[in-house]
């Protein structure tokens, strides 16, 4: 349609807009019927049935739609409880309330019972968490003790090895060597005594028994010397290496024992740590559930966030109205408190005219509650997508929400009142125009049927701007010609736009 309007201004032939604006023709026809009922066209009723003249003169291009008044700013109070619930208390609609005043209470009795059970669950979870934390601390303490004992054992083993290497080994060698030295001295003394005894015995100063006793003593000293020498040899070859190996093995075993204790401590602590995390997570989960229930119960009481008048939310026709005892679902609007800062008119425009409307266009408004009073405003919002509710109600209709800010004094007006909104598109001071229903669409062409005497001529025209009743003619007609308002009998238009 925008292309049609552009072509109309530039003087080029474009595609016909009629497939998109048949609904406007219907609305215009309804307006004509209403005008006829009021007696506006009684003097020329017969002429309108047969045809209408091409008129030159001013043409007002405007879009008219019904709408409802709403507060420019409104605070909505919605159901914050999950699922569905029932309204227990509700301030009557139209009541003036102060900020913080209780305006609605929802049924939260089931939530209160759940909160009691949840509190018990939280207490149990808290007890389990405390027990898990203490067990974890006990195991940590036991691990520290076990690791300290293993470290001490390793330390002692290393000290024993160092003591042997730095002192005991030399001491054992020294003792063995001292034993050999003493044995040698004893053997030398015994040998010397035996020599003297043998000489004395030869001279007859000693008896044979005394000589034999000295010989035995010398032999004993020799045996002791041999044994001491052998002990030193065994000490060097076997006992000292064995002691070295034993102490070194003890150090290695103590070191491995320390590693085992540390690993076992970690393994035992893993179980307690996992149990502690589980109990902590369980406590957090149960606490969150309790907090959520407390928040839900708090949301059951709706208080006024600002001072103002209570306005109930409008529901679909198949649902009961907002009232005490009515069921509401989560996030559903229950009521609103509009501000007194200003009002807007909210209308729904047909898709055939939405491209003509732009933000900032001036509007005039009339409210049924204040007849004879005209308000002024401007378009402040145009919906990008069609209204879903009207779409579902009539799948063949696409209506777009449009907001008009009212600049006039709104004293006496209230939210919810109906009004008529007229959006001024353009004022054409001097142009040819004909009734909208006289134009027919066949593919890319717009045609009219012109009556000349008893003959009817099919003629292609180029159109421009249009409103709900008339359309601008740019080419194809002259002032005063008569165009038919319906297709002549037996005429085949081919592909006619709907």
Protein Blocks (a to p, Z undefined) as FASTA:
>chain_A
ZZmmmmmmnopacddfklmmmmmmmmmmmmmmmmmmnopmmmmmmmmmnoccdddddddd
ddddddddddfbdcddddfbghjdddfbdcdehiacdehiafbdcdfklmmmmmmmmmmm
mmmmmmmmmmmmmmmmmmmmmmmmmmmmmmmmmmmmmmmmmmmmmmmmmmmmmmmmmmmm
mmmmmmmmmmmmmmmmmmmmmnopacfklmmmmmmmmmmmmmmmmmmmmmmmmmmmmmmm
mmmmmmmmmmmmmmmmmmmmmmmmmmmmmmmmmmmmmmmmmmmmmmmmmmmmmmmmmmmp
ccdfbgcddddddddfkbccddehiacdehiafbdcddfkbccddddddfklmmmpcghi
acddddfklghiacddddfbdcfbdcfklmmmmmmbccdddddddfbdcehiaehiacdd
dddfbdcfbdcdddfklpccehjaccddddehjaccddddddddddfkbccdfbhpaehi
acdfbdcehiaebjadZZ
